[in-house]
Amino acid sequence: MLLQINKFESRKALIASLTADVLKALSSGIGNRSVASMLLAGGSTPGPFYEHLSKQCFSWDKVWVAPTDERWVPPTHDDSNEKLIRGTLIKNEAAKVQYMSLKSKADNPVTGQIEIENKLKELPWPPEVVLLGMGEDGHVASLFPGLSDTRDAMSIQNTQRCHPVRREGDDVARISMTLNTLLNSKRIFLLCYGEKKLKILQKSAKEKTDLLPVSHLLCQNILPVILYWAK
């Protein structure tokens, strides 16, 4: 297990520390190869952090960003991670960030996967930062428990950068970075709030199980996962 836990007295303090660490990582990447990249989580949790990050003076024109996962909806849709990231991060000082979409014109992520896979080759690899959140069911990115697509996406034999994820019912299909893609980055930052999620993470760090996909991220010896947590 390679889990490092950083606890903060407030969300404001967490965001300030995470901002400093992300900018330091990006600066290192730019210093080494003139460009840097990040894979960023969607959802409501990271929004305030993106807003704060967007106001920082930085060489944003040298930074590439892609989401860790995406719903197969138009980028103008309220559920689109692209809409979230563009609306909270790619503005103010960070208006010149270069964004790479995980959405294509294909009808679904299964037929669109090859196009996205090829497009991702243009992203500066490996990413300096992967920022993840976690759901209360233990999912990260769009790697949800109990799905054959999740098991395929988390397989160590899967060399693809992204994989389609389909759920039953009315939930829209998605595309997600694979576990190998997440682990083949330079740093993984995990952003979580609340006691309930902290308990889930502590449980997940003890044993790898498909019931809690985040456990596959925590129970490995490839790359440390750095947790930023506050109530």
Buried (B, 14 or more C-beta within 10 A) or exposed (E): BBBEBBEBEEBEEBBBBBBEBBBEBBBBBBEEEEBBBBBBBBBEBBBBBBBBBBEBEBBBEBBBBBBBBBBBBEBEBEEBBBBBBBBBBBBBEBEEBBBBBBBBEBEBBBEBBEEBBEBBEEBBEBBBBBBBBBBEEBBBBBBBBEBEBBBBBBBEEBEBBBBBBBBEEEEEBBBBBBBBBBBBBBBBBBBBBEEEBBEBBEBBBEEBBBEBBBBBBBBBEEBEBBBBBBE
